[in-house]
């Protein structure tokens, strides 16, 4: 039993918060071991002795603040899931936090939300069995943007800062889009939860937050190695478009989820291309041990994207391998992945939700043809 | 001295007269008895009295629309012995409009010879200053609200976690106790039951869950207010950004509850399918707040004022807020069941400093700010329906696609 028990470290300079969280998480004691530290130095000392699975840190603390602590955790223990729990609303502080943390929770945080986030973070490892790979992916601050994309955003921010143009620039770039969705996946910035359209999320954040992020280095620059980034991104955009079109025909409520899962379906390849020491073989998933598909799903789950999108990304190439809690979305993304490249391509029957009838598949092929031309 | 041809020298009386007439401000010369001896074109325009009517008459008896009180207080007798400044004289124009004049009054040599009144229209400047002060105040409140929110959120975090813990502990304790009672029945059931009653156990079992539930609800409510406070003030954003107007209206009502809750019920008909509308969030919230305050005051004027103690209950009025989309515009309506706006003043209510409220209840800037925020900053429109004794509706029409270029150009012009 104890081997599957996960350890979580909470760091806060207010002892009452730590005590209350321990009490509140007591019912989870079978699966969760909760430890606490009153500050950054103590936390680092504790981690050096005995590693944990998840660190949840306050932002504003004397001596070392939460962003500094998490940056050091990232350096020394990259595998640990890093979460900020803060009542801070000062923009520059928040921007620093977005660089160091995987996820953000705002105080006061609903006990259920805290429990769910912890449980989800603890379950992450199952998505990517290779622990060396976990380390490399979890250390990523962001996915690189396509060369030129960040400059275009900067130019727009310096000029008229049109919300529509900013939204389009972000929505078309997997690196920027995933970063924006990462920070809007919780209510940290006051944006409503559950937005899956990166363009919409960008509009909600507003030019001022983007400007602060750009100035604080929190928007990703380019930096993929050994990968034709532009061609890779063009494929991602096409898949996103096709997946959205399929969803509109099958279940319009899934359109945003299908589009983002389409845009990020292959993000594991980009993730591995931007971590040091990756080889062509690991990136293509040819060395047997690791799969870029799993790395992509792990990364998105780590950044707090919804389970449905994570599952669609995880299943788009080897769908039979995992239980499908979102069969239609998984089918849409698998089909988009194949048909965006070749409208006549072979679909994996095991990957298609039995509820999807052959006539629908034929319609999807025609839609894919229409998007391709 | 006896040159045949008049030189254009500073002493030339014709030149001086021309300068006096050309001045935009009012120049009035009084003799030692406060009789008007000079009244330039500026005085004719600002005080709306032609020179031929004014000359030779006592200044204090002219039908100028002055608020004489500050004037008499500063310059008794109207002819001072040393220079006096009167910064703010409120003037009601013949068309009913309001403005503010600032005067400097300078004695002529020795004071026995009378004095010069020099007056300028500072209404527009004062209005801008007042709006700027208001904006600075909002900015300061915004910063403060963010700080307070942070201060409140820390204790709220552990209050919430502890209460959740108590709630779950209590459930566990109660079931443990139920199990013990079953066991106790095998022993001396009566004695056990007596002991439990002595400690008021049935009541505790009944009431504790309710107390905890209500505490959780109260925590939820405090969190909501703190969040609304943060959202209402929106420090830092000074450009139109796509905004959920329905949500903004709800936040504004949450923070202003105290203004309207004793006076009116609020009915919301918010179109849930509204898209995001580009507004300056802080400014839009301020505009809605001002309309709600006015609506509450209009209802007070119609129904009478309650002192909030409940000792003299007064029938509550109704404020209705509607949102919808029509013709590429977001429509926001704030209606009240108040006293209505007299037709005679309907055109003037957006003028700065125009107010029908007694001092302390209104600054006369409320609707001027609504106009600045909606018309000038967003290129929108404001419509008013009002019926005396039945109430008023203020309708804000905000374009969904503002001419971004125009706004940008305006910003570039005023900013850089």
Interface residues (C-beta under 8 A of the other chain):
Chain A: X14 X16 X17 X19 X20 X21 X23 X24 X26 X27 X85 X87 X88 X89 X90 X91 X106 X107 X108 X109 X110 X111 X160 X161 X162 X163 X190 X192 X203 X204 X206 X207 X208
Chain B: X146 X149 X150 X153 X154 X155 X156 X157 X158 X159 X160 X161 X162 X164 X165 X168 X219 X223 X227 X230 X231 X236 X237 X239 X241 X242 X244 X247 X276 X278 X404 X408
